[in-house]
Amino acid sequence: MIAHINGKLVEKTPTYVIIECNGVGYQLNISLNTFSKLSNDENCKLFSQFVVREDAQLLYGFINESEKRLFQLLVSVSGIGPSTAMMVLSSGDAEEIRDAILSGDVAWFNSVKGIGPKSAQRIIIDLKDKIAKENIGSENISRIDNTIKDEALSALVMLGFNRSQAEKTITKILKSNSEFGVEDLIKHALKAR
C-alpha cells in the first residue's frame, strides 16, 4: 500500500521515527539496525510496510529493500508477528540474518528475545529456500544500473587505482547506499582510500 516515505525527519528514537511528508507526520516503527544506519539529516527515505491488526494499523520502516523483504518473509512464518520480526531485524543486519538462515544457525535465533528453539527451526525451514532464491541480504547490488558502477570503476582505474581494489571499494559503498550517481560514487571511493 505505502512502498516508501520520503520526507523530513522530525523525530528519531531507537524504536520509531516520525517523518513529515507534505504536512502529514508518519510514525514508522523501526529496528535498531535501521536506527543505527539512519542519519540525522533533515530529509530521509524509508521503505515501509503497512500492517493491519485487529486493534491497530501500523507502519514499519526499513533502511533498505533487503530489510523490508526480510520483514515480509519473517511475518509469513507461522507464529512470528511484526514485533518478533522487528526483534530479529534489531539483532543483526540483513546479511547476518540471511547467513543464520542459510547455515541453519538455531542458536543465533534462540539468542533473539521471544524466539525459542521451535520458532527458530520453523524460521529456518520455512525461509531457507526463499532466502537462497531471492539473494536477500546482499543488498541486491546487481539491480543497480551497472553502467553507474562500470563508469565509476573506469574513472578510478584511469586515475591510477588498482582495478580489483577499486571494485571492492565500489561494492562496499553501494552496500551502504545504493542510490549514488557516478559522481557521488567516485567521490566516496576516493574518500575511502
JODA-V142026 format. One record per run of one state. SS is the DSSP state (h for helix, s for strand, l for the rest). FROM is the first residue (numbers start at 1). TO is the last residue. If there is no record, write none. Layout:
BEGIN
SS/FROM/TO  SS/FROM/TO
END
This chain:
BEGIN
l/1/3  s/4/12  l/13/15  s/16/21  l/22/23  s/24/29  l/30/31  h/32/37  l/38/42  s/43/52  l/53/56  s/57/62  l/63/64  h/65/75  l/76/81  h/82/91  l/92/93  h/94/103  l/104/105  h/106/110  l/111/116  h/117/134  l/135/140  h/141/143  l/144/145  h/146/158  l/159/162  h/163/176  l/177/181  h/182/192  l/193/193
END
